[in-house]
Amino acid sequence: MGILKSQSEFMTYESTDQGMLVAIRKSEQSKIKKYWKTKDKTKVENLIGGFPFVQTDEQETLKIDFSKKLQFSIEHLKKFN
């Protein structure tokens, strides 16, 4: 029997300038790809909305904080595996 993987609508990135993990909707990834494919970065939007991960005390795990949607600089985002 195989292992089931859940399909999430979010991708996890690390914001290297703020030192935090960020959840970004898969539908927003086209903005990230467009930014990195464009040679003149000044003509492309540099910010993308995402939700920060916060640590829960009772389970000592990370969860997405949907109460705060923040803006992150695409150039400082690194895909987190």
C-alpha positions as CSV (number, residue, x, y, z in Angstrom):
1,M,0.0,0.0,0.0
2,G,1.4,3.4,-1.0
3,I,1.8,6.5,1.1
4,L,-0.9,9.2,0.7
5,K,0.3,12.7,0.1
6,S,-2.0,15.6,0.7
7,Q,-2.2,18.2,-2.0
8,S,-1.9,21.6,-0.5
9,E,-2.8,24.9,-2.2
10,F,0.3,26.5,-0.7
11,M,4.0,26.3,-1.3
12,T,6.5,26.9,1.5
13,Y,9.2,29.5,1.0
14,E,11.9,30.9,3.3
15,S,12.1,34.7,3.5
16,T,15.9,35.0,3.8
17,D,15.9,38.7,4.8
18,Q,13.3,38.2,7.6
19,G,14.3,34.7,8.6
20,M,10.9,33.1,8.6
21,L,8.9,30.5,6.6
22,V,6.1,31.8,4.4
23,A,3.1,30.0,2.8
24,I,2.4,31.3,-0.7
25,R,-0.6,30.2,-2.8
26,K,0.3,28.0,-5.8
27,S,-1.8,30.3,-7.9
28,E,0.6,33.2,-7.0
29,Q,3.7,31.3,-8.2
30,S,3.3,32.7,-11.7
31,K,4.4,36.1,-10.3
32,I,7.5,34.5,-8.9
33,K,8.4,32.7,-12.2
34,K,7.7,35.9,-14.2
35,Y,10.0,37.9,-11.9
36,W,12.9,35.5,-12.3
37,K,12.5,35.1,-16.1
38,T,12.4,38.9,-16.7
39,K,15.8,40.4,-17.5
40,D,14.9,43.9,-16.4
41,K,13.7,43.3,-12.9
42,T,12.6,47.0,-12.4
43,K,9.7,46.5,-14.8
44,V,8.2,43.6,-12.8
45,E,6.3,43.6,-9.5
46,N,8.7,42.6,-6.7
47,L,6.3,42.0,-3.9
48,I,4.0,39.0,-3.3
49,G,1.5,38.3,-0.6
50,G,2.0,35.4,1.8
51,F,1.1,34.1,5.2
52,P,3.8,33.6,7.9
53,F,4.3,30.3,9.8
54,V,4.0,30.6,13.6
55,Q,5.0,28.1,16.3
56,T,2.2,26.5,18.4
57,D,3.0,26.0,22.0
58,E,0.7,23.1,22.7
59,Q,2.0,20.9,19.9
60,E,5.4,22.5,19.3
61,T,4.8,22.6,15.6
62,L,4.5,25.3,12.9
63,K,1.2,26.4,11.4
64,I,0.2,29.0,8.9
65,D,-1.2,32.2,10.5
66,F,-4.1,33.1,8.2
67,S,-4.9,36.2,10.3
68,K,-1.9,38.1,8.9
69,K,-1.3,38.4,5.1
70,L,2.1,40.1,4.7
71,Q,4.1,41.4,1.7
72,F,7.4,39.7,0.9
73,S,10.1,40.6,-1.6
74,I,10.4,38.0,-4.3
75,E,14.2,38.3,-4.6
76,H,14.5,37.2,-0.9
77,L,12.3,34.1,-1.2
78,K,13.9,30.7,-1.4
79,K,11.8,27.5,-2.0
80,F,11.8,25.5,1.2
81,N,11.8,21.7,0.8
